[in-house]
Amino acid sequence: MLNINNDIKKSSTINKEFYVNKNIYQQIINKVFTHSWQLITDKKTINTTNIFPFQFLDKSISEPMIIIKGNTIKCISNVCTHRAHLVVNESCNKSKLRCRYHGRTFDLDGKLNFAPGFKKALNFPTEKDNLIQYYSKNWHQFIFAAIKPKIRISQVLEDIDQRLPNYKFSNLTFDKNNSNSYFINTNWAIYCENYLEGFHVPFVHKGLTKDINYDSYKTLLIDNGVLQIAQASKNETAIDNTDNIYAFYYWIFPNLMINIYEWGISINIVEPISIKRTKIRYLSYPVRGKKQPTNSGSSLDKVEMEDQDVVISVQKGIESLAYQVGRYSPDHERGLHYFHLLINKYLNDIST
């Protein structure tokens, strides 16, 4: 559909129609995001409850689901099989799920437990009266969920563990004060595109440029992911037990960014709201005893604002009559090119 050449040296970028055509946007939601894994929460954040309701991509797909925490993590539907009332409204600790509309109850595996008023119903209950089972995946303390997963993410997560076998993932703690949600007037993909190339760093992020050795910056492609690696210009900002690495910037298709630093990790989740409106969930997880750096030229809050200024400007340019399509820098935009190839792949997947 998008005619992206596999050879970056020959290929043009995605045509502007991708960013402004509402039909293409809806196809992205249906063919990409419906089949994606989404990072939902972490075990420590919900450690006092065993039932955690949430909306899967609240502003686009908005599917009501529940994380059930027991010996294993399960994910099931939050929609009652009687009359579609939501079963759970808030996090809680219970041994059964009970719909407050007509009193129907379910076991924590989603199986129908009790249905008042149905003694005379014939051929009841059946499997259809159980809550729908969805998919869940754990990586360290983090919990992922999916509706109909087709996009493999295991190789990216395994790559992180192989490169950082001694990283203190078990000591990461959610920092609410340095976490935030941003709403910006731009297509979700433009935000991802900006993340996927370090080409702009010396032009846009003057403070960050001083903290890294830009000449060492490199981009690696992984199955359904991209890794960008930057070496530190100062030893004290390098991650322990690495080759003087300032940061590992991991992106997982289509919308997840896991950034690993000496002090901890930051996570960006890019959630489409509409064709040119996007929510960015920014989550901070410092290692116990450390803090996310703030109030400096390279602090993440400043870098985030610099990036948002750029992508908002790109959105305005995309909508102009003057722009149709561009070209890739073979030296610097391999991650961006791979992103577009993946979009093209899933949009052309007739089985979705």
N, C-alpha and C positions, 0 to 999 in steps of 0.2 A: 504493500500500500504506500509506503513512504519512500521507496526506491533509494535506499541507502546502500552504496557500493561497499562490499567487504574490504576493499582496498582503500584505506584512509587517504592515500596519496591521490586517488582519483575521485573520491566521493565529495558530493555537496552535502551540506547539513539538511536537516528536516525543513521542508517547506513551511512557510508561515501559517498555512492552513491548519496545521497540527495544533497550533496554539489558539486559534480563533474560531474553529469550526465546532459547534456544539455537538454535532453528530459524532465526530471523532472523539471528543471528550467523553461522551457516554460510552463509546466502544472501549475506551481505556478503562473506565470503571468496570465494565462488564467482563472484559477479556483479560485484564491485567490484575486489578485490585481484588476482584472477587476470588482470584486464584492465588493470592499472595499470603505470605505469613506476616502477621503484624505483632510487634512487641507490645504487650498489654500492660504488664506490671512486673514486680519482682516479689519473691517469696518473703523477704524481710518486711516489705511495705504492708503486706497482708498477713503478717504472722499471727495476729490476734483473732483472725476470722478464718472460717473454712469455706465460706460462700462469698464470691465476689462477682456481682453483676456488672456488665459493661456493654457499651454499644460498639460493635465492630465498625471502625471508620465512621464515626458518628455523623459526619456531615455529608457523606456520599452514599455509602451502602446502608449504614445505620441498622445493622442487624443486632437484635437483643440476644446476648449470650451470657453464660455464667461460667466462671472458673470455679471448680470444686477442688479444694485442697485436702488430700488425705494422705494415704501411703504413696499415692501417685497423684499427679495433676491431671484432671479431666476437664473437658470443655463441652458444655451442652447448651441447648437452646433455652432461652428464658421466656418462651411463648407457650402458654398453656394449650394443651391439645383439645380442650373443650370449646372455648369461645375466644381464644387468642389474647386473653388478659396476660399481662406480664406477671410472671410467677414471683419474682423477687425484686424489690425496689431498692434495697440497700445492703451493704455488706453485713454479714451476721454469722453467728455460730449456731448451727442447728443440725439435727440428725435427719430431718425430712425437709422437703420443699413443699410449701403449701400455698396454693393460689387463693387469695383472699376474696375472689369474686364468687365462687361457688364451692369452695372448700376442698377441691381436688388436691390430693397429695402425691408426691413422687419421692422415690428413694434418691439418694445422692448420685446414683449412676443414671438417673433420668427415667427409670422404669416406673410405670404407674403403680401407686401403692393403694390408693383408696379414691373412689369416685362416688360421692353421695348422689342419690337419686337415679342411679342407673341399674337397679336390680332387674328391671323388666326389659332392659335393652338386649336385643338379640345379637349374637356374634360379637360380644363385647366382653373384655377388652381385646384389642389386637395390638400388633407392634406399632401401628399408627397412633396409638394412644399414649405411647411413651414419648418423652422429650427427645428431639433429634440430637444425635451425637455429632459433635464437631471435632476438630483436631487440635491437639496441643503439643508443645515441644518445650523442653527445658534446656537452657544453656547457662551453666553456673546457677546464679540465683534468678535469672531472668525467665519470664514466662511468655511464650509466643502462642498465638492462636490462628487458626485458619478455617475457612468455610469449605472450600474445595481446592486444596493446595495442588498446584502444578509447578510452582516455581521452587526449585530446590535451593535451600540455603545452607545445607550441612557443610558443604565444602568451604564456604567462607568462615563459618564458625570454627571448623577444624583448623583452618589456616591460622586463626588468631591463637588457638591453643598451642599449635606447633611452634609459632614464632615467640610466644611469651609463656613458656611452661612454668616460669617462676613468678609470674605476676600475681599479685594478691587480690584476685577476684573475690575471694571469700570475705575480704575485709572491706569491700565497697559498701557504702551506706548512702541512701538517698538524701540529698541536700535540698530541702524544699525552698529555702531562702534564695538559693542561686539557680533554681529552676524556674521556667517561665513558659508561657504560651504566647505566640505572636500571630497576628492576623495581618496578612499582607495582600495587596492588590496585584497579584501576578499569578500566572499559570504555575501549577505545582512543578512541572518539568523544568522550568527556567531556574528555579531554586536548586534542583538537583544538578542541572548542567553546570551551574556556577561552582558547586562543590566539587565536581568531578574533574576539574582542571586547576592545576597550580599556576597556570600561565599568568593569571591576573594578580598573583600575590604581591610581587614587587611594585606593581602599579597602584593597587588598592589598599594593601595592608602594610603600611610602612613600619609599624611597630612589630608585627609578626616577622617581617623580613629580617629585622635585626636579631631576632631570637633563633633563626634557623640558618643553616648553611644552604642557601637556595641552589647552589651549583650541584648539590648532592640529591636534589629532589627527584624522585622517580615514581613511575606509575606502573603497577602490575595488574594484569587482568586475571580474574578468577571466575569460575563458573557462577554466573548470576551475581557477580560482585566485582568491585574494583578496590585495590589497595594503593594508597599514596603514602610514601614514606619521606619524612623530612628529618635530617640530622640536626642536632643542636649546635648552636654557635658557642654555647657555654656548657661546660660539663655538669654544672649543678642542675640544669634543666633537663638532662638526659634521663631516660628511663633506665632503671637498674638492670644489669645483666643483658644489655643490648650494645650494639655497635654505635654508641653515642647518639641514639635515636631520640629526637625531640617528640615526635608523634607518629603513630600509625593511624592513618585516616581510612577506615573501612566503610565502604558503601555496599549495601545489600539491596538488590533490585526488588521492588521499584522505588522505595521511599525511606529507607533506614540508613542512618549514619552513626557509626560507633567510633568515637575518637579516643584513642588511648594515650595518656600522658604520664609523666612521672608522678603527678599528684593524684591521679584517678582517671575516670573516664567521663566523657560527655556524650549524650545521645541526642540526635535530632531525628524526629519523626515528622515527615512531610505529608500532611493530610489534605487532599483536595476538598474544597468546599463547593466551588463552581469553576467554570472554565477559566476565570481570571481572579479567583480568590482562594487563598491557601492558608491553612493553619500550620504553624511550626510548633511542635511540642519539644521544648528544650529541657533535657533532664540532666542533672549534675549528680555524679556518684564519686565523691572523693574517697580515697583510701582512709581507713580509720586513723586518726591522728594527723591528717593533712587537710588542707583547704584548697579549694579552687582559687587560683590567683585572680584578683580583681583590681580595678582602678590603675591599670597600666596601659601603655600603648599597644600591648599585645594580648591583653585580657580578652576572654572569649565574648564578653558582653559588647566590647568595642568592635571586635572582628565581626560579630553578628550584625551589628548596625551597619557596618561598612558593606557587608554582603547584601543586606536588604536594600540599601540605596542602589546598588548595582542592578539587582534583579528587577526592581521596580522600573528603573530606567530602560532596561531591556524590554520589558513588557510594553512600554510606551512606543519604543522603536519598532517592535514586532507589528504593532497595530497601524503603523504608518503606511502610506502608499509607496514609500521609497524602498521598502525592504521586501524581498521575496524569499531569498535563500542565500546562505553563505558557504564558506569552505572551512575544513578542519586544518589546524596546524598539526602536521604529522609528528612534530617533535614534542608537542605539549598537550594534545587533546585526544589521546588514545582512549582515556576513560569516557569522555563525552561521546566519542564515536561508538564505543561498545554499548553505551546506554541506548543510543538510537537504534543500533542493530537489535538489541533485546526488545525494544518497543515494537519494531517492525516484525520481529519473530512472533510475538504474542498477538499482535493485531491480525496477523495472517493465519493464525492457528484456527482452522475451521472447526475444530472439535470443541472450542470453548463457547 
